[in-house]
Amino acid sequence: MINGHGDDVYRYNEVKINFSSNVYGHFSHIDLFSYLSSQLYKVSHYPEAAPITLEKEIALHLGLESYEVMATNGATEAIYLLAQTFADAHSAVFTPTFSEYADACRMHRHRITMITELDQMPSDADILWLCNPNNPTGQVIPKSILLDFIYKHQQQTIIIDASYAFFTRQPLLTVQEASLFPHVIMLHSMTKEYAVPGLRIGYITAEESLLNKVKAYRIPWSVNQLAQDAGRYLLHHAQEYQINISTYMDEAQRVYRLLSTIDGLQVYPTDTHIILCKLTRGNAADLKQFLMTHYGILIRDASNFAALSEAHFRIAIQLPEENNLLIQALIQYINRTCF
């Protein structure tokens, strides 16, 4: 899906508050920018064809071996590489979720079955694609349930996109635990963790032999020099990018409760900073335009997620005062559509 993602700031002249992207928008990148400025001379040379140095740094950070890590041009490249690796497979996709899983599978001739519960997994499926915590619902499959599923489906490859693992208090499967299973692959996003979506830095973790199958399809130089430098810098300064998750999730639940009191709005329970909503009157595209025109607020029109409707939209929690303004603006829009 080239069009229709969140964070389409480039379409608008002035976005004052961005709720459309699932990153935390209030880290300071001043020191990162300064560091990257000092590295600009490197763009006149080729980077490592395979970003092995960055992979070693990621592995050290995670407590894995370097051969259990594969750095990619964002988690999206990882998705398409996996679909290519398992071309012509039968893939089950846990939905509603990020559209790129199904899009990548279609590109590589997968037969696709959409499921909404783990027990709907087809017995003849080769792969399960699962985002946990999930986008756009913000919900987490409990760790005990997921582990039980993994143990019972050892003949099928299970791909878990953990890009939002940093935004929940719920227990999750760790990379160390996942690496013990020869049929489990995890996707990760430094884009999300460090709020650098323009740099495109992601990685895959998996058991060595399984990951080697994916590495066979890696193209040279897919991770550019500045992204590799930024990735190493961020890993060495990870302590500067720590969210107080307890405070942040408390704020998410406060906003969830307030939104739930608004007539004309259905709000879905969440375990993360992502909140999915549905208008009972009007549509998300109209709401998005209203919020931009009158408040400079950008939200995610979620109508193009499979299984969702034109009335669905998604937000990612920001600062309390910004969240309060969004709530006021939503009430104004809903009151406006009632007449």
BELSUL-V589746 format. One record per backbone hydrogen bond with DSSP energy under -0.5 kcal/mol. CO is the residue of the C=O (numbers start at 1). NH is the residue of the N-H. If there is no record, write none. Layout:
<<CO;NH> <CO;NH>>
This chain:
<<7;9> <8;11> <9;12> <14;16> <17;19> <17;298> <19;316> <23;25> <24;27> <27;29> <29;33> <30;34> <31;35> <32;36> <33;37> <34;38> <35;39> <36;39> <37;40> <39;42> <40;43> <41;44> <42;45> <49;221> <49;222> <50;52> <51;55> <52;56> <53;57> <54;58> <55;59> <56;60> <57;61> <58;62> <59;63> <59;64> <65;68> <66;69> <68;206> <70;204> <72;74> <72;202> <73;77> <74;78> <75;79> <76;80> <77;81> <78;82> <79;83> <80;84> <81;85> <82;86> <84;87> <86;89> <89;91> <89;111> <90;126> <90;127> <91;113> <92;94> <92;129> <93;95> <93;115> <98;101> <99;103> <100;104> <101;105> <102;106> <103;107> <104;108> <105;110> <106;109> <108;88> <110;112> <111;91> <113;93> <115;95> <117;120> <118;121> <122;125> <126;157> <127;92> <128;130> <128;159> <129;94> <130;132> <130;161> <134;138> <135;98> <138;271> <139;134> <140;142> <142;146> <143;147> <144;148> <145;149> <146;150> <147;151> <148;152> <149;153> <150;153> <153;156> <157;128> <157;159> <158;160> <158;185> <159;130> <159;161> <160;162> <160;187> <161;132> <162;165> <164;167> <165;168> <174;178> <175;179> <177;180> <178;181> <180;182> <181;184> <181;207> <183;158> <184;207> <185;160> <186;205> <187;162> <188;203> <189;193> <190;194> <191;195> <191;196> <192;24> <196;199> <196;200> <201;190> <201;191> <202;72> <203;188> <204;70> <205;186> <207;211> <208;212> <209;213> <210;213> <210;214> <211;215> <212;216> <214;217> <215;218> <219;222> <222;224> <224;228> <225;229> <226;230> <227;231> <228;232> <229;233> <230;234> <231;235> <232;236> <233;237> <234;237> <235;238> <237;240> <238;241> <239;242> <241;243> <243;245> <244;248> <245;249> <246;250> <247;251> <248;252> <249;253> <250;254> <251;255> <252;256> <253;257> <254;258> <255;259> <256;260> <257;261> <258;261> <259;262> <261;263> <262;265> <264;280> <264;281> <265;267> <266;278> <271;169> <273;317> <275;315> <276;268> <277;313> <278;266> <283;287> <284;288> <285;289> <286;290> <287;291> <288;292> <289;293> <290;294> <291;295> <291;296> <291;297> <292;296> <296;16> <296;17> <297;299> <298;19> <298;20> <299;301> <300;302> <300;314> <302;305> <305;308> <309;312> <310;284> <311;279> <312;302> <313;277> <314;300> <315;275> <319;323> <320;324> <321;325> <322;326> <323;327> <324;328> <325;329> <326;330> <327;331> <328;332> <329;333> <330;334> <331;335> <332;336> <333;337> <334;338> <335;338> <336;339>>
